[in-house]
Amino acid sequence: MNSIINEHVEVYVYQEAKQGNRESGDTYFMHTAEDYFICAIADGLGNGPIARQSAQIVPKVLAEYHDETLDELLSRCNEHMVQKRGAAVAIVKVDHKRRTIQYSCVGNVRFYLLQNGEKMVYPLPVMGYLSGRPQRLKTQEYTYRKGDLFFLHSDGVTLKSPKASLMNSCGPYDLYKKVLQTLERGDDATFIAGSLLL
């Protein structure tokens, strides 16, 4: 488990390779700055080393350019996918000053935000995957309040009832533990459970 805990966010990450594989075809990225927090999950097509080759592009790009907009970041990642298998990618960026959370995704990496303990936000991702071909990108933005929970996961994680999972959790670590108990381990699995503290 990897985590970031500071005055703005409390975040926990879990990653596991598909049973029988030594390395996961998923990657993730997290970075915290004075004004923002950014995280991402990339799910390389297929599994194993070839999938990981595509997925690894995303944390490398984000480590260098994390201050850019989500659409700019996804475009940069897409440019590097030429001649590779490709990847589903989602990026989440929290702006502490504006109290907003942005999400942009191409492919089946899911994002959920529980606002004020009761309203569930589930933005629909753009279908497809990053492959070097031109992509239609769509950043979605929401306001958040102190204590709002969010959850980002690759398709190796299945939530039977995302709203119930978030509503019945007393914080991100509780959510992390609950999801961990339900994993079926038949695929690469990566998830990020977080709470917005300020």
Secondary structure, 3 states (H helix, E strand, C coil): CEEEECCCEEEEEEEECCCCCCCCCEEEEEEECCCEEEEEEEEECCCHHHHHHHHCHHHHHHHHHCCCCHHHHHHHHHHCCCCCCCEEEEEEEEECCCCEEEEEEECCCEEEEEECCCEEECCCCECCCECCCCCCCCCEEEECCCCCEEEEECCCCCCCCHHHHHHCCCCHHHHHHHHHHHCCCCCCEEEEEEEECC
